[in-house]
Amino acid sequence: MDLAEPPADVVAEETVTPAGSQWIEHVVVSGESLARIFAEHGLDAKLLHRIVTSNEEAEALAKIRPGQKLRFQFDENHELTKLEWHQNRVESVTISISDDEIIVEQVSKALENRIASAAGVIESSLFLDGQKAGLSDGQIMKLAAIFGWDIDFALEIRAGDHFRVLFEEQYLDGEKLRDGAILAAEFTNRGTTYRAVRYEDSNGEVGYYDGDGHSKRRAFIRTPIKFARVSSGYNPRRWHPVLQKWRSHKGVDYAAPTGTPVKATGDGRVTFRGTKGGYGKTVILEHAGKYTTLYAHLSKYSSRASAGKRVKQGQVIGYVGKTGLASGPHLHYEFRVAGVHQDPLRVKLPKTLALSKTEIATFRRATAPLIAKLEAIPAETMVASADTAKTN
């Protein structure tokens, strides 16, 4: 839902209050500026300058967008006494104006959080079957991100895999406005069940953990591209399609359209960015001094992937291309431990630490109700669908 959706087709509407004040409502249309709107309602440029320079929140008025609403309150002498800027259905700014001062107040309507759930079985793909279960595209992406350290969604998904998700929905005045956070989730992949629950620790950091308090966020994610197809795996002896000879392939190739974002698989430092022989445009990251990842055949680099810079796991460092010795657009990805190549799809990835012992008890008390609600999501339909998927 577009929070900036115009509330009406009428651009201006007048009402008169019993106190004698007059309100004029104006919905911003494409091409309008704040100066033009002020002039249209008989307000001079000096007043506009005084308002937008009063503080940072008022200064942001200069960035009004089509569909947003402005409400002007005038007194009996047609002096502006109040201005309301409705940025969307939830957020607004109220500006009270007098000869002595300008008071700016940020207003947020209270949202009602409701808990909802969804469950489904994989028959064709996570996206299609997630949508069939009632999940939005954003929720499906989040679900994949939560379990991205456990499951390679490009390679390891099988028909009959199933999932359950507990999540929040945010309502305004009884109407669903948008999806909230995923509170708990469970994904069964090839007979192994993975579980995650949302928890805010004593430092205010929010993350997802398994039932024992181990973070679902690992030192590395398994793949640098979401839902890409593996076109060539790790192979000490592979026939090179361009060189036309036997040559070791010390990484994994992910086929994807040119321009597809490539993400860092772990926190690290950029040690190389440039053209590297047959690799073409390449980025190399160093992680914790022991691990190295390489991303090759890129079409271009992200601005954050400059040599010497630190990057966070999941940040975009480049884009898929076919530079160097590449027969088509794809990403070549390598993973090295102490300088030795490893199969990125099979190497045992290092894990992060669990919550401290002093916090585990608090964690279990806080998450027990969520896990109970997750386990209560009916699984009969999933089992029946799974059996059907296996027989087809």
For each residue, the residues with C-beta under 8 A, 3 or more apart:
1: 5 177 178
2: 5 67
3: 87 88 89 90 177 178
4: 65 66 67 68 87 88
5: 1 2 67 89
6: 9 27 66 67 69
7: 27 69
8: 13 27
9: 6
10: 13 27
11: 26 27 29
12: 24 25 26 27
13: 8 10 24 25
14: 22 23 24 25
15: 22 23 25
16: 20 21 22 23
17: 20 21 22 23
18:
19:
20: 16 17 75 76
21: 16 17 73 74 75 76 81
22: 14 15 16 17 73 74 75 78
23: 14 15 16 17 71 72 73 74
24: 12 13 14 41 71 72 74
25: 12 13 14 15 69 70 71 72
26: 11 12 37 40 41 69 70 71 72
27: 6 7 8 10 11 12 67 68 69 70
28: 32 37 64 65 66 67 68 69 70
29: 11 32 66
30: 66
31:
32: 28 29 36 37 64 66
33: 36 37
34: 37 38 48 52 61 62 64
35: 38 39 45 48
36: 32 33 39 40
37: 26 28 32 33 34 40 41 64 70
38: 34 35 41 43 44 45 47 48
39: 35 36 42 43 45
40: 26 36 37
41: 24 26 37 38 72
42: 39 78
43: 38 39 47 48 72 80
44: 38 47 48
45: 35 38 39 48 49
46: 49 50
47: 38 43 44 50 51 80 97
48: 34 35 38 43 44 45 51 52
49: 45 46 52 53
50: 46 47 53 54 102
51: 47 48 54 58 61 83 95 97 102
52: 34 48 49 58 59 61 62
53: 49 50 58 59
54: 50 51 58 59 95 102 104
55: 58 59 104
56: 59 60
57: 60 93 104 106
58: 51 52 53 54 55 61 93 95 102 104
59: 52 53 54 55 56 62
60: 56 57 63 93
61: 34 51 52 58 64 85 93
62: 34 52 59
63: 60
64: 28 32 34 37 61 68 70 85
65: 4 28 68
66: 4 6 28 29 30 32
67: 2 4 5 6 27 28
68: 4 27 28 64 65 85 86 87 88
69: 6 7 25 26 27 28 84 85 86
70: 25 26 27 28 37 64 83 84 85 86
71: 23 24 25 26 82 83 84 86
72: 23 24 25 26 41 43 80 82 83
73: 21 22 23 80 81 82 83 84
74: 21 22 23 24 78 79 80 81
75: 20 21 22 78 79 81
76: 20 21
77:
78: 22 42 74 75
79: 74 75
80: 43 47 72 73 74 83 97
81: 21 73 74 75 96 97 98
82: 71 72 73 94 95 96 97
83: 51 70 71 72 73 80 94 95 97
84: 69 70 71 73 92 93 94 95
85: 61 64 68 69 70 92 93 94 95
86: 68 69 70 71 89 91 92
87: 3 4 68 91 92 93
88: 3 4 68 91
89: 3 5 86 109 172 177
90: 3 108 109 111 172 177
91: 86 87 88 106 107 108
92: 84 85 86 87 106 107 108
93: 57 58 60 61 84 85 87 104 105 106 107
94: 82 83 84 85 104 105 107
95: 51 54 58 82 83 84 85 102 103 104 105
96: 81 82 102 103 104 105
97: 47 51 80 81 82 83 102
98: 81 101 102
99:
100:
101: 98
102: 50 51 54 58 95 96 97 98
103: 95 96
104: 54 55 57 58 93 94 95 96
105: 93 94 95 96
106: 57 91 92 93
107: 91 92 93 94
108: 90 91 92
109: 89 90 172
110:
111: 90 170 171 172 177
112: 170 171 172
113: 168 169 170 171 180
114: 168 169 170 171
115: 166 167 168 169 183 373
116: 166 167 168 169
117: 164 165 166 167 373 374 377
118: 133 134 135 164 165 167
119: 133 162 163 164 165 377 378 379 381 382
120: 129 130 132 133 135 162 163 382 385
121: 129 160 161 162 381 382 385 386 389
122: 125 126 129 157 158 159 160 161 162 163 389
123: 128 129 159 385 389
124: 128 129 159
125: 122 128 129 157
126: 122 129 130 140 143 144 153 157 227
127: 130 131 137 140 227
128: 123 124 125 131 132
129: 120 121 122 123 124 125 126 132 133
130: 120 126 127 133 135 139 140 143 163
131: 127 128 134 135 137 140
132: 120 128 129
133: 118 119 120 129 130 163 165
134: 118 131
135: 118 120 130 131 139 140 143 165
136: 139 140 179
137: 127 131 140 141
138: 141 142 179
139: 130 135 136 142 143 165 167 179 182
140: 126 127 130 131 135 136 137 143 144
141: 137 138 144 145 226
142: 138 139 145 146 182
143: 126 130 135 139 140 146 147 163 165 182 185 187
144: 126 140 141 147 148 153 226 227
145: 141 142 148 314
146: 142 143 182 185 196 208 216
147: 143 144 150 151 153 185 187 194 196 216
148: 144 145 151 153 221 222 223
149: 216 217 218 220 221 222 349
150: 147 187 189 194 216
151: 147 148 156 157 187 189 194 222
152: 155 156 222 223 345
153: 126 144 147 148 156 157 223 226 227
154: 157 223 225 226 227 228 229 230 254
155: 152 223 230 345
156: 151 152 153 189 190
157: 122 125 126 151 153 154 161 189
158: 122 161 189 190
159: 122 123 124 389 390 392
160: 121 122 386 387 389 390
161: 121 122 157 158 187 188 189 190
162: 119 120 121 122 187 188 379 382 383 385 386
163: 119 120 122 130 133 143 185 186 187 188
164: 117 118 119 185 186 374 377 379 382
165: 117 118 119 133 135 139 143 182 184 185 186
166: 115 116 117 182 183 184 185 370 373 374 377
167: 115 116 117 118 139 179 180 181 182 183
168: 113 114 115 116 179 180 181 183
169: 113 114 115 116 176 178 179 180
170: 111 112 113 114 176 177 178 179 180
171: 111 112 113 114 174 175 176 177
172: 89 90 109 111 112 175 177
173:
174: 171
175: 171 172
176: 169 170 171
177: 1 3 89 90 111 170 171 172
178: 1 3 169 170
179: 136 138 139 167 168 169 170
180: 113 167 168 169 170
181: 167 168 198
182: 139 142 143 146 165 166 167 185 198
183: 115 166 167 168 197 198 370 373
184: 165 166 195 196 197 198 367 370 371 373 374
185: 143 146 147 163 164 165 166 182 195 196 374
186: 163 164 165 193 194 195 196 374
187: 143 147 150 151 161 162 163 193 194
188: 161 162 163 191 192 193 194
189: 150 151 156 157 158 161 192 194
190: 156 158 161
191: 188
192: 188 189
193: 186 187 188
194: 147 150 151 186 187 188 189 210
195: 184 185 186 210 211 371 374
196: 146 147 184 185 186 208 209 210 216
197: 183 184 208 209 210 211 367 370 371 374
198: 181 182 183 184 206 207 208 367 370
199: 206 207 208 209 363 366 367
200: 204 205 206
201: 204 205 206 207 355 359 363
202: 359 362
203:
204: 200 201
205: 200 201
206: 198 199 200 201
207: 198 199 201 215 216 217
208: 146 196 197 198 199 215 216 217
209: 196 197 199 212 213 214 215 216 354 355 363 367
210: 194 195 196 197 213 214 216
211: 195 197 367 371
212: 209 354
213: 209 210 354 355 359 360 363 364
214: 209 210 351 352 354 355
215: 207 208 209 218 352 353 354 355
216: 146 147 149 150 196 207 208 209 210
217: 149 207 208 313 352
218: 149 215 221 349 350 351 352
219: 266 267 287 288 291 349 350 351 352
220: 149 265 266 287 291 293 313 335 349 350
221: 148 149 218 224 263 265 266 313 314
222: 148 149 151 152 265 344 345 349
223: 148 152 153 154 155 226 228 254 265 333 344
224: 221 254 262 263 264 265 293 295 331 333
225: 154 228 254 256 260 261 262 263 320 331
226: 141 144 153 154 223
227: 126 127 144 153 154
228: 154 223 225 254 255 256 260 331
229: 154 254 255 256
230: 154 155 233 252 253 254 255 345
231: 253 254 255 330
232: 235 238 249 252 253
233: 230 249 252 253 343 345
234: 249 250 251 252 341 343 344 345 346
235: 232 238 248 249
236: 248 249 250
237: 246 248
238: 232 235 246 247 248 249
239: 244 245 246 247
240: 243 244 245 246 247 249 325
241: 244 327
242: 325 326 327
243: 240 247 325
244: 239 240 241
245: 239 240
246: 237 238 239 240
247: 238 239 240 243
248: 235 236 237 238
249: 232 233 234 235 236 238 240 253
250: 234 236 334 341
251: 234 294 296 332 333 334 335 341 344
252: 230 232 233 234 332 333 334 343 344 345
253: 230 231 232 233 249 330 331 332 333
254: 154 223 224 225 228 229 230 231 320 330 331 333
255: 228 229 230 231 328 329 330
256: 225 228 229 260 320 329 330 331
257: 260 320 329
258: 299 319 320 321 322 329
259: 299 319 320 321
260: 225 228 256 257 319 320 331
261: 225 316 319 320
262: 224 225 283 295 298 316 317 318 319 320 331
263: 221 224 225 313 314 315 316 317
264: 224 267 268 285 293 311 312 313 314 315 317
265: 220 221 222 223 224 293 313 333 335
266: 219 220 221 285 287 291 293 313
267: 219 264 287 310 311 312 313
268: 264 285 286 287 288 291 293 310 311
269: 285 286 308 309 310 311
270: 273 283 284 285 305 306 307 308 309 310 311 317
271: 284 285 286 292 307
272: 276 282 283 284 307
273: 270 282 283 284 301 305 306 307
274: 281 282
275: 279 280 281 282 323 324
276: 272 279 280 282 296 324
277: 324
278: 324 325
279: 275 276 282 294 296 297 324 325 332
280: 275 276 296 297 298 321 322 323 324 325 326
281: 274 275 296 297 298 299 300 301 318 321 323 324
282: 272 273 274 275 276 279 294 295 296 297 298 324
283: 262 270 272 273 294 295 298 301 305 317 318
284: 270 271 272 273 292 293 294 295
285: 264 266 268 269 270 271 292 293 294 295 311 317
286: 268 269 271 289 291 292
287: 219 220 266 267 268 290 291 292 293
288: 219 268 291
289: 286
290: 287 337 338
291: 219 220 266 268 286 287 288 335 336 337 350
292: 271 284 285 286 287 334 335 336 339
293: 220 224 264 265 266 268 284 285 287 333 334 335 336
294: 251 279 282 283 284 285 332 333 334 336
295: 224 262 282 283 284 285 298 317 318 331 332 333
296: 251 276 279 280 281 282 324 331 332 333 334
297: 279 280 281 282 320 321 322 323 324 326 329 330 331 332
298: 262 280 281 282 283 295 301 318 319 320 321 323 331
299: 258 259 281 318 319 320 321 322 323 329
300: 281 318 319 321
301: 273 281 283 298 305 317 318 319
302: 305 315 316 317 318 319
303: 306
304: 309 311 315 316 317
305: 270 273 283 301 302 309 311 317 318
306: 270 273 303 309
307: 270 271 272 273
308: 269 270
309: 269 270 304 305 306
310: 267 268 269 270
311: 264 267 268 269 270 285 304 305 315 317
312: 264 267 315
313: 217 220 221 263 264 265 266 267
314: 145 221 263 264
315: 263 264 302 304 311 312
316: 261 262 263 302 304 319
317: 262 263 264 270 283 285 295 301 302 304 305 311
318: 262 281 283 295 298 299 300 301 302 305
319: 258 259 260 261 262 298 299 300 301 302 316
320: 225 254 256 257 258 259 260 261 262 297 298 299 329 330 331
321: 258 259 280 281 297 298 299 300 326 329
322: 258 280 297 299 326 327 328 329 330
323: 275 280 281 297 298 299 326
324: 275 276 277 278 279 280 281 282 296 297
325: 240 242 243 278 279 280
326: 242 280 297 321 322 323 329 330 332
327: 241 242 322
328: 255 322
329: 255 256 257 258 297 299 320 321 322 326
330: 231 253 254 255 256 297 320 322 326
331: 224 225 228 253 254 256 260 262 295 296 297 298 320
332: 251 252 253 279 294 295 296 297 326
333: 223 224 251 252 253 254 265 293 294 295 296 344
334: 250 251 252 292 293 294 296 341 344
335: 220 251 265 291 292 293 341 342 343 344 347
336: 291 292 293 294 339 340 341 342
337: 290 291 340 342 347
338: 290
339: 292 336
340: 336 337
341: 234 250 251 334 335 336
342: 335 336 337 346 347
343: 233 234 252 335 346 347
344: 222 223 234 251 252 333 334 335 347
345: 152 155 222 230 233 234 252
346: 234 342 343
347: 335 337 342 343 344
348:
349: 149 218 219 220 222
350: 218 219 220 291
351: 214 218 219
352: 214 215 217 218 219
353: 215
354: 209 212 213 214 215 360
355: 201 209 213 214 215 359 360 363
356: 359 360
357: 360
358: 361
359: 201 202 213 355 356 362 363
360: 213 354 355 356 357 363 364
361: 358 364 365
362: 202 359 365 366
363: 199 201 209 213 355 359 360 366 367
364: 213 360 361 367 368
365: 361 362 368
366: 199 362 363
367: 184 197 198 199 209 211 363 364 370 371
368: 364 365 371 372
369: 372 373
370: 166 183 184 197 198 367 373 374
371: 184 195 197 211 367 368 374 375
372: 368 369 375 376
373: 115 117 166 183 184 369 370 376 377
374: 117 164 166 184 185 186 195 197 370 371 377
375: 371 372
376: 372 373
377: 117 119 164 166 373 374
378: 119 381
379: 119 162 164 382 383
380: 383 384
381: 119 121 378 384 385
382: 119 120 121 162 164 379 385 386
383: 162 379 380 386 387
384: 380 381 387 388
385: 120 121 123 162 381 382 388 389
386: 121 160 162 382 383 389 390
387: 160 383 384 390 391
388: 384 385 391 392
389: 121 122 123 159 160 385 386 392
390: 159 160 386 387
391: 387 388
392: 159 388 389
